[in-house]
Amino acid sequence: MSDIIREIEEEQKKKEIPEFNTGDTVKVYNKIKEGNRERVQIFEGTVLKKQGGNTARATFTVRKISNGVGVEKTWPLHSPSVEKVEVVRRGKVRRAKLFYLRKLTGKRAKVKEAVN
C-alpha cells in the first residue's frame, strides 16, 4: 500500500475507540441526516464479528431481533456517522464470529455474560 493512502487513512482514524469484542451487547449511536436535520439513532444488539484489525478499514457487525425478525447492521469502526459505541454487557464466547446465532431463536440466541 502506498504511503499516500496510509497517511490519509491515519488522518481519518478516530483517536478513542471503545474496547468491545465479539459477543458483547452494545449500543451504537448512529448519526442520520434527514434533509437539513440531523438526529442520532440507537441500535442495540450483539456483536457478531469484528474484522479489519487496527486499520482504518475495520468494521463490526451488530445483530438484534426486531419484531421477531433478525436485523444485522455493519459499520466501519472509524466512520464519522458512528457517534459512539457503548458496551451494555460483556459476553463470554469461544469463537471470533458468531454466525450460528442467525439460526437460533428465543432464549437460545442469547450469549452468556462474562464474569469479571
Secondary structure, DSSP 8 states (H G I E B T S, - for coil): --HHHHHHHHHHS-S------TT-EEEEEEEEEETTEEEEEEEEEEEEEEESTTSTT-EEEEEEEETTEEEEEEEETT-TTEEEEEEEE-B--S-S--GGGGT--GGGG---B---
